[in-house]
């Protein structure tokens, strides 16, 4: 941990001071997100005792069974962000359409996209889950309600992306395009404290993270890559280690610190990929790139994809630069 205690709020304020035109609104918005994360963290840790484990009778827009904690996380994020006058519109993995700001609240300059509880299928097994968020400047006229145009922006326009991982400790990791920084929640006084300044992902890793039960559904090029990384070859430091939790936040967080590649390819059952561009691929790609890594759908940089729908899905490969470049060689046919 840093020799001097630096809270999340202090860190953001010090970053904002580098920009003379900063108004402090972004700091307030991030404090709202951090407050929501603290509530979700508390309820995630106490879920078994508070009777909020298990499933509801509902299915979300993605066709997934909604967990009780999904509902709590969704409501917490919306209530934390809808009234402060910092947002003009929101979009969530759990909602079919955009989330408008209630008429009684002022409108702000930011559009916020979020996955309130990534990996929620693992909740009842006490596996790490997380919250992912992405922030854009609005493109619709100020003073009016936000529109879909505000949330359908390419990831390269993100002004901030981050995630919170609820595990053995709760960590918030974020970037504003000026490096990646991680903060650990100190439960003794309820503050996120800078614990991982300027995170850099290794250029090459020893881990590959993918759900290999889908192997037979993948394109041959991806199969060839997986065969390659599993082969024994001391000269190229193979085989790689297979590590797959099934919670994207947890898998990407581990690889961000240790190095490696995360894969969720297109398949016969999900020809457009499974992960959502706006809520998962864009924010995680922004973070990984800012840490020195690489993110692609196999043929195109994730952050340059123009979204067409708010729940658009994409194949996703991200992680250490050399590992992702090698995969791209397989996909392009340069290797087989």
C-alpha positions in Angstrom: 0.0 0.0 0.0 1.1 3.6 -0.6 3.1 5.2 2.3 0.5 7.9 2.5 -3.1 7.1 2.6 -4.8 8.3 -0.7 -8.5 7.7 -0.9 -10.4 7.3 -4.1 -12.0 10.8 -3.7 -8.6 12.4 -3.1 -7.1 10.6 -6.1 -9.9 11.8 -8.4 -9.7 15.4 -7.2 -5.9 15.4 -7.7 -6.4 14.1 -11.2 -9.1 16.7 -12.0 -6.7 19.5 -10.9 -4.7 18.7 -14.0 -7.6 20.0 -16.1 -8.2 23.8 -15.6 -11.8 23.5 -16.8 -12.8 20.7 -14.5 -16.0 21.4 -12.5 -15.9 18.7 -9.9 -19.0 17.0 -11.4 -17.0 14.0 -12.4 -15.6 13.6 -8.8 -19.2 13.7 -7.5 -20.3 11.1 -10.1 -17.4 8.7 -9.1 -18.3 9.2 -5.4 -21.9 8.1 -6.2 -20.6 5.0 -8.0 -18.2 4.2 -5.1 -21.1 4.6 -2.6 -23.2 2.1 -4.7 -20.3 -0.3 -4.7 -20.0 -0.2 -0.9 -23.7 -1.0 -0.6 -23.4 -3.9 -3.1 -20.3 -5.1 -1.4 -21.9 -5.2 2.0 -25.0 -7.0 0.7 -22.9 -9.5 -1.3 -20.8 -10.4 1.7 -23.9 -10.8 3.9 -26.2 -12.3 1.2 -26.4 -15.7 2.9 -27.3 -14.2 6.2 -29.8 -11.6 4.8 -31.8 -14.1 2.8 -31.1 -12.6 -0.6 -29.4 -15.5 -2.3 -31.3 -17.5 -4.9 -33.3 -16.7 -8.0 -36.3 -14.6 -8.8 -39.0 -15.8 -11.1 -37.9 -13.3 -13.8 -35.7 -13.6 -16.9 -33.8 -10.4 -18.0 -33.5 -9.0 -21.5 -30.5 -11.2 -22.1 -32.5 -14.4 -21.5 -30.8 -15.0 -18.2 -32.5 -15.9 -14.9 -32.4 -13.0 -12.5 -30.9 -13.5 -9.1 -32.2 -11.7 -6.0 -28.8 -9.9 -5.7 -29.0 -8.9 -9.3 -32.2 -6.9 -8.5 -30.6 -5.3 -5.4 -27.5 -4.3 -7.4 -29.5 -2.9 -10.3 -31.7 -0.8 -8.0 -28.7 0.4 -6.0 -26.8 1.6 -9.1 -29.9 3.4 -10.5 -30.8 5.1 -7.2 -27.2 6.2 -6.6 -26.9 7.8 -10.0 -30.3 9.2 -11.0 -30.7 12.2 -8.6 -27.3 14.0 -8.3 -27.6 16.1 -11.4 -24.5 14.4 -13.0 -26.2 12.0 -15.5 -28.5 12.6 -18.4 -29.2 8.9 -19.1 -28.2 5.4 -18.1 -28.2 2.0 -19.6 -27.9 -1.4 -17.9 -27.5 -5.0 -18.9 -30.6 -5.7 -16.9 -32.9 -3.2 -18.7 -34.3 -3.6 -22.2 -34.2 0.2 -23.0 -32.3 3.2 -21.7 -32.9 4.4 -18.2 -34.2 8.0 -18.2 -33.6 10.4 -15.3 -36.8 11.1 -13.4 -38.4 14.5 -14.2 -37.9 15.8 -10.7 -34.1 15.5 -10.8 -31.7 17.8 -12.7 -29.9 16.5 -15.8 -26.1 16.3 -16.1 -23.5 15.9 -18.8 -22.6 12.2 -18.4 -24.1 9.0 -19.8 -23.4 5.9 -17.6 -23.6 2.3 -18.7 -23.2 -0.6 -16.3 -23.5 -4.3 -15.6 -24.6 -4.1 -12.0 -23.5 -7.7 -11.0 -21.3 -9.5 -13.5 -20.9 -13.2 -12.8 -24.1 -13.4 -10.9 -24.6 -17.1 -11.8 -21.8 -17.8 -9.3 -23.3 -15.9 -6.4 -24.8 -18.9 -4.6 -21.4 -20.7 -4.8 -19.6 -17.8 -3.1 -17.4 -17.0 -6.1 -16.1 -13.5 -6.8 -18.6 -11.3 -8.7 -18.3 -7.6 -9.8 -19.8 -4.4 -11.1 -18.6 -2.9 -14.4 -19.2 0.7 -15.4 -18.5 3.0 -18.3 -18.9 6.8 -18.5 -19.3 9.0 -21.6 -19.8 12.7 -22.2 -23.3 13.2 -23.6 -23.7 14.0 -27.3 -27.4 15.0 -27.2 -28.3 18.7 -26.5 -27.7 19.7 -22.9 -30.8 20.5 -20.8 -32.8 17.8 -22.4 -33.3 14.1 -21.4 -30.5 11.9 -22.7 -31.1 9.6 -25.7 -29.8 6.3 -27.1 -27.2 8.3 -29.0 -25.6 9.1 -25.7 -25.0 5.4 -24.9 -24.3 4.2 -28.5 -20.9 5.7 -28.7 -17.7 3.8 -29.6 -15.6 2.8 -26.6 -12.8 5.1 -27.7 -14.9 8.0 -26.5 -15.2 6.7 -22.9 -14.1 9.3 -20.4 -13.9 6.7 -17.7 -14.3 2.9 -17.3 -14.0 0.8 -14.2 -15.0 -2.3 -12.3 -15.5 -3.3 -8.7 -14.6 -6.9 -7.7 -16.3 -8.4 -4.6 -13.9 -11.1 -3.5 -11.6 -11.8 -0.5 -11.5 -8.0 -0.4 -13.5 -5.4 -2.4 -11.5 -3.5 -5.0 -12.4 -0.7 -7.4 -10.2 -0.3 -10.5 -10.7 2.6 -12.9 -9.1 4.6 -15.7 -9.8 8.0 -17.2 -7.3 7.5 -20.0 -4.3 8.3 -17.7 -3.3 4.9 -16.4 -5.1 2.3 -14.4 -5.4 2.5 -10.6 -6.8 0.1 -8.0 -8.4 0.9 -4.7 -9.1 -1.6 -1.9 -12.1 -1.0 0.4 -11.0 -0.7 4.0 -14.0 -1.9 6.0 -12.7 -0.3 9.2 -13.6 3.2 8.0 -15.5 2.5 4.8 -13.1 4.1 2.3 -11.5 3.0 -0.9 -7.7 3.3 -0.5 -5.2 3.4 -3.3 -3.5 0.0 -3.1 -2.5 -0.6 -6.7 -1.2 2.6 -8.4 -0.5 2.6 -12.1 -1.3 -1.0 -12.8 0.6 -2.4 -15.8 -0.2 -5.8 -17.4 2.8 -7.9 -18.3 3.6 -7.9 -22.1 3.3 -11.7 -22.0 1.5 -13.9 -19.6 1.3 -17.6 -18.6 -2.5 -17.8 -18.3 -5.3 -18.4 -20.8 -8.9 -18.0 -19.6 -11.7 -19.5 -21.7 -14.7 -21.8 -21.2 -13.3 -24.8 -23.0 -16.6 -26.7 -22.8 -17.6 -24.6 -25.9 -14.5 -25.9 -27.8 -16.4 -27.9 -30.4 -18.6 -24.8 -31.3 -15.6 -22.5 -32.1 -14.1 -21.7 -35.4 -11.1 -23.8 -36.4 -8.7 -20.8 -36.0 -9.5 -20.5 -32.3 -9.3 -24.2 -31.8 -5.8 -24.1 -33.4 -4.7 -21.4 -31.0 -5.9 -23.4 -28.0 -4.1 -26.5 -29.2 -1.0 -24.4 -29.6 -0.9 -22.9 -26.1 -1.5 -26.3 -24.5 1.6 -27.9 -26.3 4.9 -28.4 -24.4 7.7 -26.2 -25.8 10.3 -24.8 -23.4 11.6 -22.3 -26.0 8.2 -20.5 -26.1 7.4 -21.1 -22.4 4.5 -23.4 -23.2 2.1 -24.7 -22.1 0.1 -21.9 -20.7 -1.9 -22.4 -17.5 -5.7 -22.7 -17.9 -7.5 -20.5 -15.4 -11.2 -19.9 -15.8 -13.5 -18.7 -13.0 -16.6 -17.9 -15.1 -16.9 -14.4 -13.7 -15.5 -12.0 -16.3 -14.5 -9.3 -13.7 -12.5 -11.9 -11.7 -10.9 -13.5 -14.8 -9.8 -10.2 -16.3 -8.7 -8.8 -12.9 -6.4 -11.7 -12.3 -4.9 -11.5 -15.8 -4.5 -7.7 -15.5 -2.2 -8.3 -12.5 -0.5 -11.5 -13.5 -0.6 -11.4 -17.3 -2.5 -13.6 -19.7 -5.3 -13.6 -22.2 -9.1 -13.8 -21.7 -11.1 -15.3 -24.6 -14.8 -15.4 -25.3 -15.0 -16.3 -29.0 -18.0 -16.4 -31.3 -19.4 -19.9 -31.6 -22.1 -21.9 -33.4 -24.4 -21.2 -30.5 -23.5 -17.5 -30.2 -22.4 -16.4 -33.7 -22.0 -12.7 -32.7 -20.3 -13.5 -29.4 -21.9 -13.5 -26.0 -20.4 -10.6 -24.1 -22.1 -7.2 -24.4 -20.1 -4.5 -26.1 -21.4 -1.6 -24.0 -21.4 -3.1 -20.5 -18.5 -5.5 -20.6 -16.2 -5.4 -23.7 -15.8 -1.6 -24.0 -15.0 -0.8 -20.3 -12.8 -3.8 -19.8 -10.9 -3.1 -23.1 -10.3 0.5 -22.1 -8.9 -0.6 -18.8 -6.7 -3.3 -20.4 -5.4 -1.0 -23.1 -4.6 1.7 -20.5 -2.6 -0.9 -18.6 -0.5 -1.6 -21.7 -2.6 -4.6 -23.0 -4.6 -5.2 -26.2 -8.3 -5.9 -26.9 -9.9 -7.1 -30.1 -12.8 -9.0 -31.6 -10.3 -10.9 -33.6 -10.2 -8.6 -36.6 -11.0 -5.1 -35.1 -10.0 -3.1 -32.1 -12.9 -3.3 -29.6 -12.8 0.4 -28.8 -13.3 1.4 -32.5 -16.5 -0.6 -33.0 -19.6 1.6 -33.5 -22.5 0.2 -31.5 -25.8 -0.3 -33.3 -27.9 -1.5 -30.3 -27.6 -1.0 -26.6 -27.3 -4.8 -26.0 -25.0 -5.6 -28.9 -22.8 -8.6 -28.4 -19.2 -9.1 -29.6 -16.5 -11.8 -29.6 -13.8 -10.6 -27.2 -10.1 -11.3 -26.8 -8.1 -9.2 -24.4 -5.1 -9.2 -22.2 -1.3 -9.2 -22.5 -0.2 -7.6 -25.8 2.0 -10.4 -27.1 -0.6 -13.1 -26.2 -3.4 -11.2 -28.0 -1.2 -10.5 -31.1 -0.4 -14.2 -31.3 -4.1 -15.1 -31.2 -4.7 -12.6 -34.0 -2.1 -14.3 -36.1 -4.1 -17.6 -35.8 -7.4 -15.9 -36.7 -5.9 -14.1 -39.7 -4.4 -17.4 -41.0 -0.7 -16.4 -40.6 -0.4 -19.4 -38.2 -2.3 -22.6 -38.2 
